[in-house]
Amino acid sequence: MLRLAFFAVLLVGALGSSDYTNRVFKESCDGLSAEVDSGKLCGLIKEYKNTTFGTFRGVPYAKPPLAELRFKELQKAEAWEDYFDASVEGSICPQRIILFGPLMAPRSIGEDCINANIHVPLENGALPTKTKLPIIVWVHGGAFTVGSGDSDVYGPEYLMSRGVIVITFNYRLGALGFLSLNTPSVPGNSGLRDILTLLRWVQENGAKFGGDVDDVTLFGQSAGASAVHMLLLSPQTQNGKLFQKAILQSGSAVRSFFNYQPPYTATVAQTFLTLMGINSTDPEEIHKQLIEADIEQYIEASSTMQDATGLPPFAPVIESTHEGVNIVIDKDPEELIEMGRGQNIPMLLGFTEDECFTFRGRIAETNLTTKLDANADLALPPALATSPLKDELSPRMKERYVSGEKITLDEFQNLCSEAYFKYGVIYTAQRREQLGGAESFLYQFAYRGEHRLLDVLGYKLKKTCHFEDVTYVFQQHTNVSIPEDVFEGSVDRDMQNWLVDIVINFVKKSDPAGSVVNWPPISRFLFRYQDIVENKYKTASLLTDTKTKDLVDFLTKLYNDGAATQRG
């Protein structure tokens, strides 16, 4: 299922490209043309059902971060004179694909991966001019380690008939995107800076595709949702210019599946440098060796670290101030939430019924249950790993989630779902309700479809799990995708249309249902949320849902007792 051998060959064959080495330029455009600040584009006109849309793929939104630019904030893309061939997607960023392997079908992998894909519904065969369309910017998931904005997974078709522009893109991943040495040369959060660069590119170029740059929704899933939430809290976004609404699917900035504390990231960095064979203590020498190292070394070291714990080793971090570096995360995100950062941005956020069933095979493959039996700290949520009271907290986690002497695969899966994903989303919703501000809407996606993509990939699903809600918003395009004619004739099509309606209603109206009765915001009516089990509105209350209330009460007390934010 993982197809690692194939992607290892693909990786070795595609790395080390120079500026636009793999790009094609043409003197004239025989497709759909557009122009951005860097030059002219030649895209494609495509059809889906009764909708005609334009697509511009692999468009550089910044200069590739090669050689000395490897860890620097992205620079403006170099200009070109002829038409840039935007008919195909570019390289995806360096990674080793460990999940959804058959679903991903990249053309190549390399550091020249800083590109965007712009999809626009057309107006009489041309880019829209009569009205400005809302813009959705999609931030892909993948544990800050894998993934891309390519249409193999995130095809725009379902959204194109709804009068919105969809922009997907790549950002630096793994050590290239999130290694922090707490130095000016490698401050961390390069991947978040890439997303900010893309958002600024949208502000400069979105209107050229018919978009309304004052109506941008930042939309992410899993690590992409965590990144969206992080940027909601960043000092770089507080003027409200870069985006005006946020959608978070199965991810949050706080109490989630990663640890952003500097002591933790320092340990991760030292482990990584050791695996890379870098033994110097001089920051400039370390930086020099990191610049000179082959990307294959990065991938191998990162994979070794991830196999050891089953968790992504690299993630966003609280930054120190460095001269010449635009800080992205200036304080503990929980403190930023308490300060009111991001409270003026309407939010739609949700989780799935059984998030970690998606990772069940990976949990078994990396033998995490045995590792937890040998190291009780692995039972803790990642954000508590650096708590000074972790030795007191670990037994409480095991008491709740482990029924016998050793944890079972089912028990670890339940721990992962509740502590890594569900709780962080619910906690985020709770804090927004407690602090006031813009309205927010919460859902659980528990629809068990007739034709489920992860079943096609061999998962043998029982409940609805991580990533399934995404498959009803975006169309997938690989040889393992569910054929359109099969999908068309099933009840899944009704759910797909209904879920897209929810997204579009929120994008256009800041309200997923248009009715407080159908879907009250979380600030009203006993903290209600939408329990999506079919394409009908069904509200549930956190206060009356005993199982959900129990997990929230337990983990809230655990975090509070552990002083997880470690502030002061």
Secondary structure by P-SEA (a helix, b strand, c coil): ccaaaaaaaaaaacccccccccbbbbcccccbbbbcccbbbbbbbbbcccccbbbbccccccccccccccccccccccccccccccccccccccccccccccccccccccccccbbbbbbbbccccccccbbbbbbbbbbbcccccccccccccccccccccbbbbbbbcccccccccccccccccccaaaaaaaaaaaaaaaaccccccccccbbbbbbccaaaaaaaaaaacccccccccccbbbbcccccccccccccaaaaaaaaaaaaaaaccccccaaaaaaaaaaccaaaaaaaaaaaaaaccccccccccccccccccccccccaaaaaaacccccbbbbbbccccccccaaaaaaaaaaaaaaaaccccccccccccccaaaaaaaaaaaaccccccccaaaaaaaaaacccaaaaaaaaaaaaaacccbbbbbbbbccccccccccccccccccccaaaaaaaccccccccccaaaaaacaaaaaaaaaaaaaaaaacccccccccccccccccccbbbbbccccbbbbbbcccaaaaaaaaaaaaaaaaaacccccc
